[in-house]
Amino acid sequence: QVQLLESGGGSVQAGGSLRLSCAASGNTHCMGWFRQAPGKGREGVAWIYTGMGSTYYTNSVKGRFTISQDNAKNTLYLQMNSLKPEDTAVYYCAAGLFGPCTYEKGYNYWGQGTQVTVSS
């Protein structure tokens, strides 16, 4: 089975940057980042096909966030720049064995979540 360990959450001012990390054990086909704000449903943020490195983003973060992976360390990253208050949420790392990688239903394993707070 796959285990995920997240780190990097915290509080920043609007316009600032933050990088989230997710250390994974086991083999995965997809990895992604999702977020959930208080009182709202979970939404996908960014996704990656681990074998090919192809990446995808939701429109609200495109150009500001970058998803990447370090295959040697088996670690997933989310670099978040130009942060906005509306980015405030609990961010979750997720992994899937077979996908589809751009859909939440394609993910089988989830991290514990890490809080990201952006103040204005």
ZANUVO-889905 format. One record per atom (N, C-alpha, C, CB): residue number from 1; atom name; x negated, y, z negated. Coordinates in steps of 0.05 Angstrom, whole numbers, plus 5000, padded with zeros to 4 digits. Glycine has a CB too. Example, Ala and Ser with C-alpha at 12.3 -4.5 7.8 and 13.67 -1.06 7.14 Angstrom:
n;atom;xx;yy;zz
1;N;4736;4886;4844
1;CA;4754;4910;4844
1;C;4736;4934;4844
1;CB;4774;4911;4819
2;N;4743;4955;4858
2;CA;4727;4979;4857
2;C;4742;5001;4843
2;CB;4718;4988;4886
***
This chain:
n;atom;xx;yy;zz
1;N;4984;4977;5000
1;CA;5000;5000;5000
1;C;4982;5025;5000
1;CB;5019;5000;4976
2;N;4995;5048;5007
2;CA;4981;5073;5009
2;C;4985;5089;4984
2;CB;4990;5088;5034
3;N;4964;5101;4974
3;CA;4966;5119;4951
3;C;4955;5146;4959
3;CB;4950;5108;4927
4;N;4968;5167;4950
4;CA;4961;5195;4957
4;C;4956;5211;4932
4;CB;4984;5207;4973
5;N;4935;5227;4933
5;CA;4928;5244;4910
5;C;4923;5272;4921
5;CB;4902;5233;4896
6;N;4940;5291;4912
6;CA;4939;5319;4921
6;C;4924;5337;4902
6;CB;4967;5329;4925
7;N;4914;5359;4913
7;CA;4901;5380;4897
7;C;4901;5406;4913
7;CB;4872;5372;4889
8;N;4896;5428;4900
8;CA;4893;5453;4913
8;C;4916;5473;4910
8;CB;4889;5449;4941
9;N;4937;5465;4897
9;CA;4959;5484;4893
9;C;4952;5506;4873
9;CB;4984;5469;4883
10;N;4968;5527;4874
10;CA;4962;5550;4856
10;C;4979;5574;4863
10;CB;4933;5556;4856
11;N;4971;5596;4851
11;CA;4985;5622;4856
11;C;4967;5641;4870
11;CB;4995;5634;4829
12;N;4978;5654;4890
12;CA;4963;5674;4906
12;C;4980;5698;4912
12;CB;4951;5662;4931
13;N;4968;5720;4920
13;CA;4983;5743;4929
13;C;4989;5741;4958
13;CB;4967;5769;4923
14;N;5010;5755;4967
14;CA;5018;5755;4995
14;C;4994;5764;5012
14;CB;5042;5774;4999
15;N;4990;5750;5034
15;CA;4968;5756;5051
15;C;4943;5739;5045
15;CB;4961;5784;5050
16;N;4943;5725;5023
16;CA;4921;5709;5015
16;C;4920;5682;5028
16;CB;4921;5706;4985
17;N;4901;5666;5020
17;CA;4897;5639;5032
17;C;4894;5618;5010
17;CB;4872;5639;5050
18;N;4901;5594;5018
18;CA;4899;5571;5000
18;C;4895;5546;5016
18;CB;4924;5569;4981
19;N;4880;5527;5006
19;CA;4876;5502;5020
19;C;4885;5479;5003
19;CB;4847;5498;5029
20;N;4903;5462;5013
20;CA;4912;5439;4999
20;C;4897;5414;5009
20;CB;4942;5435;5002
21;N;4892;5395;4992
21;CA;4878;5371;4999
21;C;4895;5347;4990
21;CB;4850;5370;4987
22;N;4892;5325;5005
22;CA;4906;5301;4999
22;C;4888;5277;5005
22;CB;4933;5298;5015
23;N;4879;5264;4985
23;CA;4862;5240;4988
23;C;4880;5216;4991
23;CB;4842;5237;4964
24;N;4875;5200;5011
24;CA;4892;5177;5017
24;C;4876;5151;5016
24;CB;4905;5180;5044
25;N;4889;5130;5006
25;CA;4877;5104;5006
25;C;4894;5086;5024
25;CB;4875;5092;4978
26;N;4882;5068;5038
26;CA;4896;5051;5057
26;C;4898;5063;5084
26;CB;4924;5045;5046
27;N;4908;5048;5103
27;CA;4910;5057;5131
27;C;4937;5071;5136
27;CB;4907;5033;5150
28;N;4936;5092;5152
28;CA;4960;5107;5159
28;C;4960;5113;5188
28;CB;4962;5133;5142
29;N;4984;5116;5199
29;CA;4987;5124;5227
29;C;4994;5154;5228
29;CB;5010;5108;5240
30;N;5010;5163;5209
30;CA;5017;5191;5208
30;C;5010;5202;5180
30;CB;5047;5194;5213
31;N;5004;5228;5180
31;CA;5002;5242;5155
31;C;5015;5270;5159
31;CB;4973;5245;5144
32;N;5027;5280;5138
32;CA;5040;5306;5141
32;C;5043;5321;5115
32;CB;5067;5302;5154
33;N;5051;5346;5118
33;CA;5057;5363;5095
33;C;5086;5372;5096
33;CB;5038;5387;5094
34;N;5100;5369;5074
34;CA;5127;5378;5071
34;C;5129;5397;5048
34;CB;5147;5354;5068
35;N;5150;5413;5046
35;CA;5153;5431;5024
35;C;5183;5433;5016
35;CB;5142;5459;5030
36;N;5187;5440;4991
36;CA;5214;5444;4981
36;C;5215;5467;4962
36;CB;5224;5418;4967
37;N;5230;5488;4968
37;CA;5234;5511;4951
37;C;5257;5505;4932
37;CB;5240;5536;4968
38;N;5258;5519;4909
38;CA;5280;5514;4890
38;C;5307;5518;4903
38;CB;5277;5533;4866
39;N;5325;5498;4899
39;CA;5352;5500;4909
39;C;5354;5494;4939
39;CB;5363;5526;4903
40;N;5332;5487;4952
40;CA;5333;5482;4981
40;C;5324;5454;4987
40;CB;5316;5502;4995
41;N;5331;5444;5010
41;CA;5322;5418;5019
41;C;5293;5417;5027
41;CB;5340;5408;5041
42;N;5283;5394;5029
42;CA;5255;5390;5038
42;C;5253;5394;5068
42;CB;5244;5362;5029
43;N;5232;5409;5076
43;CA;5227;5414;5104
43;C;5199;5406;5112
43;CB;5233;5443;5111
44;N;5196;5397;5136
44;CA;5170;5391;5147
44;C;5154;5416;5153
44;CB;5172;5373;5171
45;N;5128;5415;5148
45;CA;5111;5438;5152
45;C;5091;5433;5175
45;CB;5096;5445;5127
46;N;5077;5411;5173
46;CA;5056;5404;5193
46;C;5052;5374;5193
46;CB;5030;5419;5187
47;N;5044;5363;5216
47;CA;5041;5335;5219
47;C;5016;5329;5236
47;CB;5066;5322;5232
48;N;5005;5305;5232
48;CA;4982;5296;5248
48;C;4983;5266;5253
48;CB;4956;5304;5234
49;N;4976;5259;5278
49;CA;4972;5231;5285
49;C;4943;5225;5277
49;CB;4978;5224;5315
50;N;4939;5208;5257
50;CA;4912;5205;5246
50;C;4892;5193;5266
50;CB;4914;5188;5222
51;N;4901;5175;5283
51;CA;4883;5163;5302
51;C;4874;5182;5324
51;CB;4897;5139;5315
52;N;4891;5198;5335
52;CA;4885;5215;5357
52;C;4879;5244;5348
52;CB;4907;5216;5376
53;N;4888;5252;5324
53;CA;4884;5279;5315
53;C;4903;5299;5326
53;CB;4856;5287;5321
54;N;4924;5291;5340
54;CA;4944;5310;5350
54;C;4959;5322;5327
54;CB;4963;5295;5370
55;N;4964;5348;5329
55;CA;4977;5363;5307
55;C;5002;5377;5317
55;CB;4958;5383;5295
56;N;5020;5381;5298
56;CA;5046;5394;5303
56;C;5053;5411;5279
56;CB;5068;5374;5310
57;N;5068;5433;5284
57;CA;5075;5452;5263
57;C;5104;5461;5266
57;CB;5057;5476;5263
58;N;5117;5467;5244
58;CA;5142;5480;5245
58;C;5138;5509;5253
58;CB;5158;5478;5218
59;N;5157;5522;5266
59;CA;5153;5548;5277
59;C;5146;5570;5257
59;CB;5178;5557;5292
60;N;5156;5567;5233
60;CA;5153;5588;5213
60;C;5124;5590;5203
60;CB;5171;5583;5190
61;N;5108;5569;5207
61;CA;5080;5570;5198
61;C;5060;5569;5220
61;CB;5075;5547;5179
62;N;5069;5566;5244
62;CA;5051;5564;5267
62;C;5034;5589;5270
62;CB;5067;5558;5293
63;N;5008;5586;5273
63;CA;4990;5608;5274
63;C;4979;5617;5248
63;CB;5004;5631;5287
64;N;4991;5608;5226
64;CA;4982;5615;5199
64;C;4970;5591;5184
64;CB;5004;5627;5183
65;N;4982;5567;5188
65;CA;4973;5543;5175
65;C;4959;5525;5195
65;CB;4998;5528;5163
66;N;4940;5509;5184
66;CA;4925;5490;5201
66;C;4923;5464;5186
66;CB;4897;5501;5208
67;N;4932;5442;5198
67;CA;4930;5416;5187
67;C;4905;5402;5199
67;CB;4955;5399;5191
68;N;4890;5388;5183
68;CA;4866;5375;5193
68;C;4860;5351;5176
68;CB;4842;5395;5193
69;N;4841;5334;5185
69;CA;4834;5311;5170
69;C;4804;5306;5172
69;CB;4849;5286;5181
70;N;4794;5294;5151
70;CA;4766;5285;5149
70;C;4767;5255;5148
70;CB;4751;5298;5125
71;N;4762;5242;5171
71;CA;4764;5213;5172
71;C;4744;5199;5154
71;CB;4760;5204;5200
72;N;4720;5209;5151
72;CA;4700;5197;5134
72;C;4709;5196;5105
72;CB;4674;5211;5136
73;N;4723;5217;5096
73;CA;4732;5219;5069
73;C;4761;5210;5065
73;CB;4730;5248;5059
74;N;4774;5204;5088
74;CA;4802;5196;5088
74;C;4819;5216;5073
74;CB;4806;5168;5075
75;N;4815;5241;5080
75;CA;4828;5264;5066
75;C;4842;5282;5086
75;CB;4808;5280;5050
76;N;4866;5290;5079
76;CA;4882;5308;5095
76;C;4881;5336;5082
76;CB;4911;5299;5097
77;N;4881;5357;5099
77;CA;4880;5384;5089
77;C;4902;5401;5102
77;CB;4853;5397;5096
78;N;4910;5422;5087
78;CA;4928;5442;5098
78;C;4916;5469;5091
78;CB;4957;5439;5087
79;N;4905;5483;5110
79;CA;4894;5509;5106
79;C;4917;5529;5111
79;CB;4870;5515;5125
80;N;4923;5545;5091
80;CA;4945;5564;5092
80;C;4934;5592;5091
80;CB;4966;5559;5070
81;N;4938;5608;5112
81;CA;4929;5635;5113
81;C;4953;5654;5116
81;CB;4909;5639;5136
82;N;4948;5680;5110
82;CA;4969;5700;5113
82;C;4995;5691;5098
82;CB;4975;5706;5142
83;N;4992;5682;5074
83;CA;5014;5671;5059
83;C;5035;5692;5054
83;CB;5005;5658;5033
84;N;5060;5684;5054
84;CA;5083;5701;5049
84;C;5099;5690;5025
84;CB;5101;5702;5074
85;N;5114;5708;5012
85;CA;5130;5699;4989
85;C;5149;5676;4996
85;CB;5146;5722;4978
86;N;5159;5675;5021
86;CA;5176;5654;5029
86;C;5162;5627;5032
86;CB;5190;5661;5054
87;N;5136;5626;5030
87;CA;5121;5601;5031
87;C;5121;5588;5003
87;CB;5092;5606;5040
88;N;5131;5602;4983
88;CA;5131;5591;4956
88;C;5148;5565;4956
88;CB;5142;5611;4936
89;N;5137;5544;4946
89;CA;5150;5518;4946
89;C;5132;5497;4933
89;CB;5159;5509;4974
90;N;5144;5474;4928
90;CA;5128;5451;4921
90;C;5120;5437;4947
90;CB;5143;5431;4902
91;N;5094;5433;4951
91;CA;5085;5421;4976
91;C;5078;5391;4971
91;CB;5060;5436;4986
92;N;5086;5374;4989
92;CA;5082;5346;4987
92;C;5066;5335;5010
92;CB;5109;5331;4986
93;N;5047;5319;5003
93;CA;5032;5303;5023
93;C;5047;5277;5028
93;CB;5002;5298;5014
94;N;5048;5268;5053
94;CA;5062;5244;5060
94;C;5047;5228;5080
94;CB;5090;5250;5070
95;N;5051;5202;5080
95;CA;5038;5184;5099
95;C;5058;5164;5110
95;CB;5014;5170;5087
96;N;5055;5157;5135
96;CA;5072;5137;5148
96;C;5055;5116;5162
96;CB;5091;5150;5167
97;N;5065;5092;5162
97;CA;5050;5070;5175
97;C;5054;5069;5205
97;CB;5058;5044;5162
98;N;5078;5076;5214
98;CA;5085;5073;5243
98;C;5097;5097;5255
98;CB;5102;5049;5246
99;N;5106;5116;5239
99;CA;5119;5140;5250
99;C;5148;5136;5256
99;CB;5105;5148;5275
100;N;5161;5154;5271
100;CA;5149;5176;5286
100;C;5138;5198;5268
100;CB;5169;5188;5305
101;N;5116;5209;5275
101;CA;5101;5227;5257
101;C;5114;5254;5253
101;CB;5074;5230;5267
102;N;5131;5263;5272
102;CA;5143;5289;5270
102;C;5170;5289;5257
102;CB;5144;5301;5297
103;N;5178;5267;5245
103;CA;5204;5264;5232
103;C;5199;5254;5203
103;CB;5223;5245;5247
104;N;5214;5264;5184
104;CA;5212;5256;5157
104;C;5216;5227;5153
104;CB;5231;5272;5139
105;N;5234;5215;5169
105;CA;5241;5187;5167
105;C;5217;5169;5174
105;CB;5264;5180;5184
106;N;5197;5180;5187
106;CA;5174;5165;5195
106;C;5153;5162;5172
106;CB;5161;5178;5218
107;N;5159;5173;5149
107;CA;5140;5172;5127
107;C;5149;5153;5105
107;CB;5136;5199;5115
108;N;5131;5136;5095
108;CA;5137;5116;5075
108;C;5126;5122;5048
108;CB;5126;5090;5085
109;N;5105;5138;5046
109;CA;5092;5144;5021
109;C;5090;5174;5016
109;CB;5064;5131;5020
110;N;5092;5181;4991
110;CA;5093;5210;4984
110;C;5075;5216;4960
110;CB;5121;5219;4978
111;N;5062;5239;4960
111;CA;5047;5248;4938
111;C;5065;5259;4916
111;CB;5026;5269;4946
112;N;5053;5268;4894
112;CA;5069;5278;4872
112;C;5079;5306;4875
112;CB;5053;5276;4847
113;N;5068;5321;4894
113;CA;5075;5348;4899
113;C;5057;5368;4884
113;CB;5104;5353;4891
114;N;5051;5390;4896
114;CA;5035;5411;4883
114;C;5048;5438;4888
114;CB;5006;5410;4894
115;N;5050;5454;4867
115;CA;5064;5480;4868
115;C;5046;5501;4882
115;CB;5072;5489;4840
116;N;5058;5515;4901
116;CA;5046;5538;4913
116;C;5064;5562;4909
116;CB;5041;5534;4944
117;N;5054;5583;4896
117;CA;5069;5607;4890
117;C;5056;5631;4903
117;CB;5072;5611;4859
118;N;5071;5646;4919
118;CA;5060;5670;4932
118;C;5076;5694;4922
118;CB;5063;5667;4963
119;N;5061;5713;4910
119;CA;5074;5737;4899
119;C;5070;5760;4918
119;CB;5062;5743;4872
120;N;5090;5778;4918
120;CA;5089;5802;4935
120;C;5075;5825;4921
120;CB;5117;5810;4943
***
